[in-house]
Amino acid sequence: MGKIILGIVAICFSLNAVAATETSPVTAVLEIQTYPDYGGGDVVFKTVDRGEVCIGYWLSPSSQGFSSNLSVLLSAFHSGAKFRVWGHVEDEYRWGGTQANRFCKVYSIELTK
């Protein structure tokens, strides 16, 4: 019985993690903006095609995967490659550099062919 309850709890947590992100359409990078001082070096970007909630996305240099995600983003920008991005939609992950628009913190970036 305990294993069943533990399984249900695990499923609920995984569903919440999925529900807390928005997946963009397969798209391309429209623009990248960097802030050397704000947030310690935040990177904000917009895509050609948007999701319903996120008008753009941001990367925090304090995130462990900052360098690898920035590398993938720059690669997509310079090559014109298509990609998909998942962004956190909860208010706690909203970029503090703007109050008028919702820039979602990057959860994952996937290059596609």
C-alpha positions as CSV (number, residue, x, y, z in Angstrom):
1,M,0.0,0.0,0.0
2,G,2.9,2.4,0.9
3,K,4.4,1.8,-2.6
4,I,1.1,2.7,-4.3
5,I,0.8,6.0,-2.3
6,L,4.5,6.8,-3.0
7,G,3.9,6.1,-6.8
8,I,0.8,8.4,-6.8
9,V,2.8,11.2,-5.1
10,A,5.6,10.8,-7.6
11,I,3.2,11.1,-10.5
12,C,1.6,14.2,-9.0
13,F,4.9,15.9,-8.6
14,S,5.9,15.0,-12.2
15,L,2.6,16.3,-13.5
16,N,3.1,19.6,-11.6
17,A,6.6,20.0,-13.1
18,V,5.2,19.5,-16.6
19,A,2.2,21.8,-16.0
20,A,4.6,24.5,-14.7
21,T,6.3,24.9,-18.0
22,E,5.2,26.1,-21.4
23,T,6.7,24.6,-24.6
24,S,7.3,27.0,-27.5
25,P,6.6,26.0,-31.0
26,V,9.6,24.9,-33.1
27,T,11.0,28.3,-33.8
28,A,14.2,30.4,-34.3
29,V,15.9,33.1,-32.2
30,L,14.6,36.6,-33.0
31,E,16.8,38.6,-30.7
32,I,19.2,38.2,-27.7
33,Q,19.8,40.9,-25.1
34,T,22.5,40.7,-22.4
35,Y,22.7,42.6,-19.2
36,P,26.3,42.8,-17.7
37,D,25.1,44.1,-14.4
38,Y,21.4,43.3,-14.0
39,G,21.1,39.9,-12.3
40,G,24.8,39.4,-12.5
41,G,24.7,38.9,-16.2
42,D,21.2,37.9,-17.2
43,V,20.6,36.9,-20.9
44,V,17.1,37.6,-22.3
45,F,15.9,36.4,-25.7
46,K,12.8,36.4,-27.9
47,T,11.8,33.8,-30.4
48,V,10.1,34.2,-33.8
49,D,7.1,32.2,-32.7
50,R,5.8,32.5,-29.2
51,G,3.9,30.3,-26.8
52,E,0.7,31.5,-25.2
53,V,2.2,32.7,-21.9
54,C,5.9,33.5,-22.5
55,I,6.8,36.4,-24.8
56,G,10.4,35.7,-24.2
57,Y,12.8,33.7,-22.1
58,W,15.8,34.4,-19.7
59,L,18.9,32.7,-18.5
60,S,20.4,33.3,-15.1
61,P,24.2,33.1,-14.8
62,S,23.7,31.6,-11.3
63,S,22.0,28.5,-12.9
64,Q,24.3,25.5,-13.2
65,G,23.5,25.0,-16.9
66,F,23.9,28.7,-17.9
67,S,27.0,28.2,-20.0
68,S,25.7,25.2,-21.9
69,N,22.3,26.7,-22.5
70,L,23.8,30.0,-23.7
71,S,26.1,28.0,-26.0
72,V,23.1,26.2,-27.6
73,L,21.2,29.6,-27.8
74,L,24.1,31.3,-29.6
75,S,24.5,28.3,-31.9
76,A,20.9,28.5,-32.9
77,F,21.1,32.2,-33.4
78,H,24.2,32.2,-35.6
79,S,23.2,29.2,-37.7
80,G,19.5,30.0,-37.9
81,A,18.7,26.5,-36.5
82,K,15.3,25.7,-35.3
83,F,14.8,24.9,-31.7
84,R,12.1,24.5,-29.0
85,V,12.3,26.0,-25.5
86,W,10.5,25.2,-22.3
87,G,10.0,28.0,-19.9
88,H,8.8,28.2,-16.3
89,V,5.5,30.0,-16.2
90,E,5.1,30.5,-12.4
91,D,5.4,34.1,-11.1
92,E,8.4,33.1,-9.0
93,Y,10.4,32.4,-12.2
94,R,9.3,35.6,-14.0
95,W,12.2,37.8,-15.1
96,G,12.5,40.8,-12.7
97,G,13.8,43.1,-15.5
98,T,10.2,43.8,-16.7
99,Q,6.9,44.0,-15.0
100,A,4.8,44.6,-18.2
101,N,5.8,41.4,-20.1
102,R,6.3,37.8,-19.1
103,F,9.8,36.5,-19.7
104,C,9.9,32.9,-18.5
105,K,13.0,31.4,-17.0
106,V,14.4,28.7,-19.3
107,Y,13.8,25.1,-18.2
108,S,15.3,23.5,-21.3
109,I,16.4,24.2,-24.9
110,E,16.2,21.6,-27.6
111,L,17.8,22.0,-31.0
112,T,15.8,20.3,-33.8
113,K,16.3,19.4,-37.5
